[in-house]
Amino acid sequence: MWHTPDCTQWTIMQIDWEAGSQRMEEQDAWAKETFPTAHERLKQAAAAMPPGTSAQPFIDALTELVQAQADATGFVVLHQ
């Protein structure tokens, strides 16, 4: 698609791209700040569960998944 320099549609598309990029940066900053606390709370909650509970397989899988994410990036990636 070709646009002239004064095309309003092109200007709107540029504004949308810049706004989207800014939102992604803000989400990443929020995730980097929030994830360690949430991860610690998950570990504490999992440790507080009595052994043999019927939810234990889910708790183990969730804890493993979150730990893998923490090891990979240190935070949850919110955009793809």
N, CA, C and O atoms as a MOPAC input file, in Angstrom:
PM7 MOZYME 1SCF
protein

 N      0.85200 1    -1.16900 1     0.00000 1
 C      0.00000 1     0.00000 1     0.00000 1
 C      0.90100 1     1.23600 1     0.00000 1
 O      1.90800 1     1.27800 1     0.70800 1
 N      0.54400 1     2.21400 1    -0.77500 1
 C      1.33700 1     3.42700 1    -0.90100 1
 C      0.52800 1     4.60900 1    -0.37500 1
 O     -0.66900 1     4.71800 1    -0.64200 1
 N      1.19200 1     5.50100 1     0.38100 1
 C      0.53100 1     6.67700 1     0.94800 1
 C      1.35100 1     7.91700 1     0.63100 1
 O      2.57900 1     7.86700 1     0.55900 1
 N      0.66700 1     9.00800 1     0.44700 1
 C      1.35500 1    10.28500 1     0.28500 1
 C      1.75400 1    10.79200 1     1.66500 1
 O      1.17700 1    10.35900 1     2.66300 1
 N      2.72700 1    11.70000 1     1.74800 1
 C      3.17100 1    12.20100 1     3.05400 1
 C      2.06300 1    12.86300 1     3.87700 1
 O      2.13500 1    12.87400 1     5.10600 1
 N      1.05000 1    13.40800 1     3.22200 1
 C     -0.02000 1    14.08600 1     3.95000 1
 C     -1.27600 1    13.21700 1     4.11800 1
 O     -2.35000 1    13.73300 1     4.42800 1
 N     -1.14200 1    11.91000 1     3.91600 1
 C     -2.27900 1    10.99200 1     4.01100 1
 C     -2.68100 1    10.80900 1     5.48000 1
 O     -1.86400 1    10.41400 1     6.31300 1
 N     -3.93800 1    11.09800 1     5.78000 1
 C     -4.40600 1    10.97200 1     7.15900 1
 C     -4.43800 1     9.51300 1     7.61500 1
 O     -4.18700 1     9.22700 1     8.78600 1
 N     -4.74000 1     8.60400 1     6.71500 1
 C     -4.75700 1     7.18500 1     7.08400 1
 C     -3.36000 1     6.73100 1     7.51000 1
 O     -3.21500 1     5.99100 1     8.48300 1
 N     -2.34000 1     7.17300 1     6.78800 1
 C     -0.95500 1     6.83200 1     7.13300 1
 C     -0.57900 1     7.41800 1     8.49400 1
 O      0.07000 1     6.75000 1     9.29900 1
 N     -0.97800 1     8.64500 1     8.74800 1
 C     -0.69000 1     9.28700 1    10.03300 1
 C     -1.34600 1     8.52400 1    11.17500 1
 O     -0.73000 1     8.30700 1    12.21900 1
 N     -2.58600 1     8.12200 1    10.97900 1
 C     -3.30400 1     7.36200 1    12.00600 1
 C     -2.61900 1     6.01500 1    12.24900 1
 O     -2.48700 1     5.58600 1    13.39500 1
 N     -2.18700 1     5.35000 1    11.18300 1
 C     -1.48700 1     4.07200 1    11.33300 1
 C     -0.18800 1     4.25600 1    12.12600 1
 O      0.13200 1     3.43300 1    12.98400 1
 N      0.55000 1     5.31400 1    11.85000 1
 C      1.78800 1     5.57300 1    12.58500 1
 C      1.51500 1     5.82200 1    14.06900 1
 O      2.22900 1     5.31700 1    14.93500 1
 N      0.48200 1     6.60000 1    14.34600 1
 C      0.11000 1     6.87600 1    15.73900 1
 C     -0.26500 1     5.58000 1    16.44700 1
 O      0.14200 1     5.35100 1    17.58600 1
 N     -1.04300 1     4.72900 1    15.77200 1
 C     -1.43500 1     3.44100 1    16.36200 1
 C     -0.21300 1     2.56300 1    16.63200 1
 O     -0.14000 1     1.92600 1    17.68300 1
 N      0.74200 1     2.51700 1    15.70900 1
 C      1.96100 1     1.71700 1    15.89500 1
 C      2.75600 1     2.22600 1    17.09900 1
 O      3.21100 1     1.44000 1    17.93000 1
 N      2.91400 1     3.52800 1    17.18300 1
 C      3.66300 1     4.10800 1    18.29600 1
 C      2.95400 1     3.87200 1    19.63000 1
 O      3.60200 1     3.57500 1    20.63300 1
 N      1.63600 1     4.00200 1    19.64500 1
 C      0.86700 1     3.76900 1    20.86900 1
 C      0.96600 1     2.29500 1    21.28400 1
 O      1.09800 1     1.98800 1    22.46800 1
 N      0.90100 1     1.40000 1    20.31300 1
 C      1.02400 1    -0.02300 1    20.61200 1
 C      2.39100 1    -0.35800 1    21.17200 1
 O      2.50500 1    -1.14100 1    22.11500 1
 N      3.41600 1     0.22100 1    20.60300 1
 C      4.77700 1     0.00100 1    21.09200 1
 C      4.92600 1     0.51900 1    22.51800 1
 O      5.54300 1    -0.13200 1    23.36100 1
 N      4.36600 1     1.67900 1    22.78100 1
 C      4.42300 1     2.25400 1    24.13200 1
 C      3.70200 1     1.36500 1    25.13200 1
 O      4.19000 1     1.16200 1    26.24300 1
 N      2.53300 1     0.82800 1    24.74900 1
 C      1.78600 1    -0.06400 1    25.63600 1
 C      2.59700 1    -1.31900 1    25.95000 1
 O      2.61600 1    -1.77400 1    27.09300 1
 N      3.26100 1    -1.87700 1    24.95000 1
 C      4.07200 1    -3.07100 1    25.17100 1
 C      5.21800 1    -2.77600 1    26.13700 1
 O      5.51000 1    -3.58800 1    27.01500 1
 N      5.85900 1    -1.63800 1    25.98500 1
 C      6.94200 1    -1.26200 1    26.89700 1
 C      6.41600 1    -1.09900 1    28.32100 1
 O      7.06600 1    -1.52700 1    29.27600 1
 N      5.24900 1    -0.48500 1    28.46700 1
 C      4.65900 1    -0.29800 1    29.79200 1
 C      4.27100 1    -1.64000 1    30.40800 1
 O      4.47100 1    -1.85400 1    31.60400 1
 N      3.71400 1    -2.55000 1    29.59400 1
 C      3.34100 1    -3.87100 1    30.09700 1
 C      4.57200 1    -4.64700 1    30.54500 1
 O      4.54900 1    -5.30400 1    31.58600 1
 N      5.64400 1    -4.57500 1    29.76600 1
 C      6.87500 1    -5.26500 1    30.14100 1
 C      7.43300 1    -4.71500 1    31.45500 1
 O      7.86200 1    -5.48000 1    32.31900 1
 N      7.42700 1    -3.41600 1    31.60100 1
 C      7.92900 1    -2.80600 1    32.83800 1
 C      7.08100 1    -3.24100 1    34.02600 1
 O      7.61700 1    -3.56100 1    35.08700 1
 N      5.76900 1    -3.25600 1    33.85800 1
 C      4.87700 1    -3.69100 1    34.92700 1
 C      5.13300 1    -5.15700 1    35.26900 1
 O      5.20400 1    -5.51300 1    36.44600 1
 N      5.27200 1    -6.00900 1    34.25300 1
 C      5.49300 1    -7.43700 1    34.48500 1
 C      6.81900 1    -7.68200 1    35.19500 1
 O      6.89600 1    -8.51400 1    36.09800 1
 N      7.86200 1    -6.95900 1    34.79100 1
 C      9.16400 1    -7.12600 1    35.42800 1
 C      9.11500 1    -6.72500 1    36.89400 1
 O      9.82300 1    -7.29900 1    37.72300 1
 N      8.29600 1    -5.76000 1    37.21100 1
 C      8.17100 1    -5.29300 1    38.58800 1
 C      7.28000 1    -6.21400 1    39.41800 1
 O      7.55900 1    -6.44500 1    40.59500 1
 N      6.22400 1    -6.73800 1    38.82700 1
 C      5.21600 1    -7.49800 1    39.54300 1
 C      5.53200 1    -8.98700 1    39.65200 1
 O      5.19700 1    -9.61200 1    40.65800 1
 N      6.16500 1    -9.56000 1    38.64300 1
 C      6.35100 1   -11.00400 1    38.58700 1
 C      7.09900 1   -11.58500 1    39.78700 1
 O      6.64400 1   -12.59300 1    40.32900 1
 N      8.20500 1   -11.01700 1    40.22900 1
 C      8.91000 1   -11.63300 1    41.36100 1
 C      8.03900 1   -11.76700 1    42.61600 1
 O      8.11600 1   -12.77700 1    43.31600 1
 N      7.23100 1   -10.77600 1    42.89600 1
 C      6.34900 1   -10.83000 1    44.06200 1
 C      5.28500 1   -11.90900 1    43.88700 1
 O      5.02300 1   -12.68700 1    44.80400 1
 N      4.68200 1   -11.94900 1    42.71500 1
 C      3.66100 1   -12.96400 1    42.45900 1
 C      4.27000 1   -14.36300 1    42.49600 1
 O      3.65100 1   -15.29700 1    43.00600 1
 N      5.47200 1   -14.51000 1    41.96100 1
 C      6.15100 1   -15.80500 1    41.97700 1
 C      6.41000 1   -16.25300 1    43.41100 1
 O      6.20200 1   -17.41900 1    43.74300 1
 N      6.85500 1   -15.35000 1    44.24600 1
 C      7.10600 1   -15.68700 1    45.65000 1
 C      5.81100 1   -16.08300 1    46.36200 1
 O      5.79900 1   -17.03000 1    47.14800 1
 N      4.73500 1   -15.36700 1    46.09000 1
 C      3.44300 1   -15.69900 1    46.69500 1
 C      2.97400 1   -17.07800 1    46.25500 1
 O      2.42200 1   -17.83200 1    47.05600 1
 N      3.19000 1   -17.41400 1    44.98300 1
 C      2.81600 1   -18.74100 1    44.48800 1
 C      3.61700 1   -19.82300 1    45.20600 1
 O      3.05200 1   -20.83600 1    45.62000 1
 N      4.91600 1   -19.62400 1    45.35700 1
 C      5.74700 1   -20.61200 1    46.04100 1
 C      5.29000 1   -20.79800 1    47.48700 1
 O      5.23200 1   -21.92700 1    47.97500 1
 N      4.96900 1   -19.71600 1    48.16800 1
 C      4.50900 1   -19.80700 1    49.55500 1
 C      3.16900 1   -20.53300 1    49.65300 1
 O      2.96100 1   -21.35800 1    50.54300 1
 N      2.27000 1   -20.21700 1    48.73100 1
 C      0.95500 1   -20.87200 1    48.74200 1
 C      1.08900 1   -22.35900 1    48.43600 1
 O      0.40900 1   -23.18300 1    49.04800 1
 N      1.95500 1   -22.70200 1    47.50000 1
 C      2.15600 1   -24.11000 1    47.16200 1
 C      2.76500 1   -24.86600 1    48.34000 1
 O      2.38200 1   -26.00500 1    48.60700 1
 N      3.69500 1   -24.25400 1    49.03700 1
 C      4.33200 1   -24.89500 1    50.18500 1
 C      3.35600 1   -25.05900 1    51.35000 1
 O      3.51200 1   -25.96900 1    52.16400 1
 N      2.36100 1   -24.19200 1    51.43500 1
 C      1.39900 1   -24.24300 1    52.52800 1
 C      0.30900 1   -25.30000 1    52.32300 1
 O     -0.43300 1   -25.62000 1    53.25100 1
 N      0.21900 1   -25.83300 1    51.11900 1
 C     -0.80400 1   -26.84700 1    50.84400 1
 C     -0.43800 1   -28.15500 1    51.53900 1
 O      0.72300 1   -28.56400 1    51.51600 1
 N     -1.41900 1   -28.81200 1    52.15600 1
 C     -1.11800 1   -30.09000 1    52.80100 1
 C     -0.74800 1   -31.14500 1    51.76100 1
 O     -1.31300 1   -31.15500 1    50.66800 1
 N      0.18800 1   -32.02500 1    52.08400 1
 C      0.57900 1   -33.05600 1    51.12600 1
 C     -0.58800 1   -33.99100 1    50.80900 1
 O     -1.44000 1   -34.26300 1    51.65500 1
 N     -0.60200 1   -34.46800 1    49.58000 1
 C     -1.62400 1   -35.43100 1    49.17900 1
 C     -2.95100 1   -34.82900 1    48.78400 1
 O     -3.90200 1   -35.56500 1    48.51900 1
 N     -3.04400 1   -33.51600 1    48.73700 1
 C     -4.29300 1   -32.88200 1    48.32700 1
 C     -4.58700 1   -33.23600 1    46.86700 1
 O     -3.66300 1   -33.47000 1    46.08800 1
 N     -5.84800 1   -33.27500 1    46.50100 1
 C     -6.21300 1   -33.66000 1    45.13700 1
 C     -5.72800 1   -32.64800 1    44.11000 1
 O     -5.61700 1   -32.97500 1    42.92900 1
 N     -5.44200 1   -31.43800 1    44.53600 1
 C     -4.95600 1   -30.40200 1    43.62700 1
 C     -3.43400 1   -30.45800 1    43.45100 1
 O     -2.87300 1   -29.65000 1    42.71200 1
 N     -2.76800 1   -31.39300 1    44.11400 1
 C     -1.30800 1   -31.42200 1    44.08200 1
 C     -0.72300 1   -31.50700 1    42.68000 1
 O      0.25400 1   -30.81000 1    42.40600 1
 N     -1.26600 1   -32.32400 1    41.76900 1
 C     -0.69900 1   -32.34400 1    40.41100 1
 C     -0.78600 1   -30.97900 1    39.71900 1
 O      0.15000 1   -30.57000 1    39.03100 1
 N     -1.90000 1   -30.28000 1    39.90100 1
 C     -2.04900 1   -28.94400 1    39.32200 1
 C     -1.07000 1   -27.96900 1    39.95700 1
 O     -0.43600 1   -27.17800 1    39.25900 1
 N     -0.94700 1   -28.02400 1    41.26000 1
 C     -0.02700 1   -27.13000 1    41.98000 1
 C      1.40000 1   -27.35500 1    41.50600 1
 O      2.13800 1   -26.40000 1    41.26300 1
 N      1.78500 1   -28.61800 1    41.37700 1
 C      3.14000 1   -28.93700 1    40.92200 1
 C      3.38200 1   -28.43700 1    39.50100 1
 O      4.43300 1   -27.86800 1    39.20700 1
 N      2.40400 1   -28.65300 1    38.62400 1
 C      2.55600 1   -28.22900 1    37.22800 1
 C      2.62700 1   -26.70400 1    37.13000 1
 O      3.45800 1   -26.16800 1    36.39800 1
 N      1.77000 1   -26.01600 1    37.85600 1
 C      1.77200 1   -24.55300 1    37.81700 1
 C      3.06900 1   -23.99900 1    38.37600 1
 O      3.65200 1   -23.07800 1    37.80400 1
 N      3.52000 1   -24.54800 1    39.48300 1
 C      4.77400 1   -24.09800 1    40.09100 1
 C      5.94400 1   -24.31900 1    39.14100 1
 O      6.81500 1   -23.45900 1    39.00900 1
 N      5.96300 1   -25.47900 1    38.47700 1
 C      7.02400 1   -25.78300 1    37.52000 1
 C      6.98800 1   -24.82900 1    36.32200 1
 O      8.02700 1   -24.35400 1    35.86500 1
 N      5.78800 1   -24.55600 1    35.82400 1
 C      5.64100 1   -23.64600 1    34.68400 1
 C      6.11500 1   -22.23800 1    35.04000 1
 O      6.84500 1   -21.61800 1    34.26700 1
 N      5.71300 1   -21.74000 1    36.18400 1
 C      6.10200 1   -20.39100 1    36.59300 1
 C      7.60600 1   -20.32400 1    36.85800 1
 O      8.24600 1   -19.32100 1    36.54200 1
 N      8.17000 1   -21.38300 1    37.43600 1
 C      9.61200 1   -21.40600 1    37.66600 1
 C     10.36400 1   -21.40400 1    36.34300 1
 O     11.38800 1   -20.73300 1    36.21500 1
 N      9.87200 1   -22.14300 1    35.36200 1
 C     10.51200 1   -22.15300 1    34.04100 1
 C     10.47400 1   -20.76600 1    33.41200 1
 O     11.44900 1   -20.33300 1    32.79800 1
 N      9.36200 1   -20.07700 1    33.56100 1
 C      9.26600 1   -18.71100 1    33.03600 1
 C     10.22700 1   -17.79100 1    33.75900 1
 O     10.86400 1   -16.94400 1    33.13300 1
 N     10.34000 1   -17.94700 1    35.06200 1
 C     11.26400 1   -17.11800 1    35.84100 1
 C     12.70100 1   -17.37500 1    35.41800 1
 O     13.49900 1   -16.44200 1    35.33100 1
 N     13.03800 1   -18.63000 1    35.15400 1
 C     14.39300 1   -18.97100 1    34.73000 1
 C     14.69200 1   -18.45700 1    33.32900 1
 O     15.83000 1   -18.09400 1    33.03000 1
 N     13.67400 1   -18.42400 1    32.46300 1
 C     13.87500 1   -18.03000 1    31.06500 1
 C     14.00200 1   -16.51500 1    30.89400 1
 O     14.94500 1   -16.03000 1    30.27000 1
 N     13.04900 1   -15.78000 1    31.45000 1
 C     13.02800 1   -14.33300 1    31.21200 1
 C     12.98500 1   -13.51100 1    32.48300 1
 O     13.32300 1   -12.32700 1    32.46900 1
 N     12.58100 1   -14.11400 1    33.56400 1
 C     12.44400 1   -13.37700 1    34.81700 1
 C     11.11900 1   -12.66800 1    34.94500 1
 O     10.84900 1   -12.02300 1    35.95800 1
 N     10.28700 1   -12.78400 1    33.92100 1
 C      8.94700 1   -12.21000 1    33.98900 1
 C      8.07300 1   -12.84900 1    32.93600 1
 O      8.57800 1   -13.51300 1    32.03100 1
 N      6.77900 1   -12.66200 1    33.03900 1
 C      5.83300 1   -13.23300 1    32.09300 1
 C      5.70500 1   -12.29600 1    30.90400 1
 O      5.45100 1   -11.10200 1    31.06500 1
 N      5.88100 1   -12.84300 1    29.72000 1
 C      5.72900 1   -12.05700 1    28.50100 1
 C      4.23300 1   -11.91800 1    28.22500 1
 O      3.52700 1   -12.91600 1    28.08100 1
 N      3.76100 1   -10.69100 1    28.15400 1
 C      2.33600 1   -10.43900 1    28.02300 1
 C      1.86600 1   -10.28200 1    26.58700 1
 O      0.66600 1   -10.36600 1    26.32600 1
 N      2.74900 1   -10.06300 1    25.67700 1
 C      2.37100 1    -9.85800 1    24.28600 1
 C      3.10200 1   -10.85700 1    23.40900 1
 O      4.22700 1   -11.25400 1    23.71400 1
 N      2.47900 1   -11.25500 1    22.34500 1
 C      3.10200 1   -12.19400 1    21.40700 1
 C      2.79700 1   -11.76900 1    19.99200 1
 O      3.22900 1   -12.42500 1    19.04400 1

